[in-house]
């Protein structure tokens, strides 16, 4: 099917597909009527993940991770063609009475209408605007990271990488009593955003050393080196970045062993070990949605575009966009 599907009528169900690495297009969707226990959702907004989703767009998912990296309701396979994404907000048009007309979040690819099990949608709190709810998957990732990191009251915490997830981690950590939080990034434009979220900011050269906990979310080898350099004796560096096919040099020489540092990974696919026996994915998502009720987080929604421009937006973001944090897609 050709990449350009602009002739599809705007009112017909459509979905965005990565047609080939570096190229996306809109395809028509044939939807069946919802059956028992299912809902039909009309999308209002969706959000683009600048980390994982752009790796998918560029065709950089390693073959060893093709199965583990499948998103809920994904169609096709890596590298392409594939329908991918996981930050959709919509309104239930058909389904059980308790959900009818409710605004919901769903881990669904970019698509104008879809039918899913009712258990797959999460009703938004009344105080949460649908436009901000596209941050739900990012917030869930940030929550899980802090569960993995286990910060303590009074900790000095550095978050290296001022993307959406890094800023959400810093915002959450900054609400813990006594914690001093600094966001570290090479982009000075991030300073005002960090300060509006109530946390400090520093460039790598000016960052305070000897921190009790470092969270790395820059997606770069340079950022990881900075994170290791900021960690105090016997501190933990939590690695949140996922690099796809890229090999990353990790500086484990110099003082890494003498300072007895711990380098550990965090990934949202599994509930953090310490919480897993009591928290389901649904309960964790409910927490993430409740935390998004703070209007201060609107500062993370930097860009918007209509759904029919999504293929061009993906290409532009993949080429690099220093200003953009969360790019929201709006549906007609």
N, C-alpha and C positions, 0 to 999 in steps of 0.2 A: 504494500500500500504506500503511496507517495507520502512524503513528509508534510506537505502542505494540505491541510484539510479545512481551509477557510470557507469552502462552499457548504459545509455542514451548517444547517440552520441553527442559530444561537439558542433556540428553545429546546432543541433535541438533546437528549443525554449525550455527553461527550466526556472523554478521558484523555489525559496527557500520557503519551508513551515516549520513551527514549527509543527512537527508531534505529539509531546506530550511535556509537560513541561520539558525543559532541553534537548530536542533532536530535531534536524532539519534535513531535507533532501532535495534533489533536485528532482523535479517532471517534467515530460514533459508537455508541454503546446500546445494545439491545437488552432491556431490562424486563425480567418476568415480574408479574405481580407478587407482592410479598405473601408468603405462606404463613401458617400458624407459627408464632414465635419470632416473626421477622418484622423489620421496619423498612419503609422506603424513606430515604433522607434526601432533601434538597439542600445542596451545599450553599453556604453563605460565604465562607472564607476558607482558605487553606494556607499553610505556612511552608516555606522552603527551608529545609535543613542545609545550611551552607557547608556542613562537614560531610556526613555520610551520603546525602542525596547528590551532592556535586561529584563525589567519587563515583557514584553509580552513573551519573550523566556522562562522565569522562571515560567510562568503561574500565575503571581501575579496581574493581572488586576481584581479589585473588580467587583463582579457581577453587582453592581449598576451602573458601568461605562461601561458596555459592549457595549452599543449603542453609547454613547458619544465618546468612544475611537476608534471607527472604523476609519481606515485610508482610503483615497481615493483609489479606486480600490482594496481594501482588498477583499479576498475571505475566506470562512470559518468563524469560530467564535471562541471567547475566551472560554476556555483557549487553545483548540487545537482540530483538526488541523486548522491552520490559516496561510494565506499568508499575511505578514505584512512588512511594511517599507515605507519610504517616502523621499528618497534622491537618485533619479536616474538621470543620465546624459547620453544622447545618441545622435544619429544623425537620422534625419528623412529620411527614405528610400522611403516611399510612402506618398503622401498627396498633399495638395495644392502647386502650384508652388512657392509661396513666402516662404514656409517652407522647400521645398525639399532640402536635403543636409545640412540643418542648424543644428548646435549643439544646443540642448535644455535641459532644466531642467524640470523634472516632478515629482510630488508627487506620486510616484509609488513604490510598493514593489520591492524587488530584483528579477529581471527577465531579461533574455537575450534579448528578443524581446517582444514588446507589441503593441496593437492597442488601441488608446484612442481618444477621441474628440480632434480636433485641438486646442480648447480653453484651454485644460488641459496642454499644453506644453508652456514653456517660453523660447524664443530664448535667447542665451547667448550674452552678449556684445562681440564685436570683440576682446576686450582686455582681456577677461576672459578665461583662459585655462580650458577645460572641466574637467581636473583632480581636479582643485581647486573648481569647481562649486558644488561638492558634499557637500560643506559647506552651501549651500543656505538655507536649512531649518533651520539650526542652526542660521545663520545670521538673518533670518526673525524673529526668536524667540527673538534674542537679540534686534533687532529694536523695536519690540512690547513691550519688557520689559522696555526699556528706555522711550518709550511713556507713559507707565503706571507710571513709576517712576517720570517723569518730573524733571530731574536735572536742576539746575540753574547755571549760570556762576559763577565760583569761588567756587563751592561746594567742600567740602572734601567728597570723595566717597570711600567706601570700597565694594569690591566684594568678598564674602566668597565662596570659591569653584573654583579651577582653572581647571575646565573641559573646553570643547570646548565652551559651551554657556557662562560660566562665563568669560572666557578670551575674547570672542567677545564683551560682555557687557563692560568689562574694556577698551578694545581697542577703542570702540566707545566713551565712556565717556571721555577717555583721550584726545580725539581730540577737546573737548569743551574748549574754552579759559578760563584760570584761574583755571580749575578744577585739584585738586590733587587726583590721583586715586591710591589706593593700592589694590592688590590682596592678599587675605589671604587664605593660604592652609597649611595643615600639611605635604605635600610632598615637601621637599626642592628642588627636581628636577624641580619644576615649576618656580623657581626664574629666571633662564636664559631665559625661554620662555616669562615670563611676561616682563622682561627687553627688550627683542628683540621687543616686541610690544609697547614699550615706556611707560610702567606703572611700578609702584613700586610693591614690594613683601614683605610680612611679614608672619611669622608663627603666629598662634593665640596668643601665649604668647607675641610676640613682636609688634603686630599690634597697630597702633595709635588709641586712643579712641576718643570719641566725634565727630563722623563723621556726616555730614549733611544728608547723604543718605547711606543706606546699602542694597546691593542686595545679597540675599542668593541663591546659586546655587550648594551647595555641596551634596544635597540629603541625609543629615544625621541630626539626632537630635542634635548632638554635634555642627555641623556647625550652626544650627539655634540659639542655645544658644550663640555661639560666636557672631553672627550677632546682636542679641538683646543687648549683652553687649557692643558692639562698638558704638551703636547709641547715639547721643547727645540728649539734651532736645528737645522734640517735633519733633524728626526726624522720618523718615519713613523707615521701613524695608520691602523690597519687596521680597516676597517668590516666587521663581521660581521652586523650587524642587517639584516633584510629587512622593509620597511615595507608591503608589499602595495600597496593603492591609495592610501595616505596620502602626501601631499606633505610633504616635510621641509625646513625652513629650515636651511641650512648657513651658519654665520657665516664667510664667506671674506674679510671686511674686517679691520679692526684690524691685528693683527701676522701674519696668515696668510702673506702674501707676504714680508714682511720676514724672517720666520723660515724661509722657504723650506721649508715643510712639504710632505710627501707624503701625500695621502689616497688610499688604494687599497682595493679591495673584495676579499673572500674568500668563496668559495662552494664547498661540498663536492661539487657535482655533477661537477666536473673535478678530477683529481689536480693538486696545485700544480705550476706550470710547471717549477720547478727539479727536481722529482722525476719528472715525467711519462714520461720516456723509459725509466725503470727500474722504476717502481712501477705495478702494476695496481691496480684497485679491490679485488681480492681480497687482495693482499698488504697493502694499507693497512688493510683490515678485520682481518686477522690481527694486525697490530700493535696496533690499538685494543683487541682482545679481550685480548691479553697484558698490556697496560697496566692493564686493569681488575682484575687479580688482587690488587691492593693493597686490603685490607679497610678502609683509611682512607676509601675512596670511598663506603662505606655511608652516610656522613653526608648524601649528596645524595639519598637515597631517603627522602623525608619523609612520604609519604602512600601508602596502599594502599586498594583497593576491589575487590570482586568484579566479574566481567565484566558481570553483569546490571545493575550500577549505572553502567556507563560512560556512557550518554547523559546521566544527571543530573550526573556528574562533569564532562563536557565543558561543560555549561551553567554549572556553578558556577565552573570555571576561567576561562571566557570572561568572566564577570562580574567577575573579579578575586579573587585570593587571595594576599595578601602573604606568607603563611607557606610555601606550597608551592613546592618545587623540582621534583624528579621525582615524579610521581604514577604509581605502578605499579598495573597491573590484573592481578588474579590469576584464573586460570581453574579451574573445578571439575575 
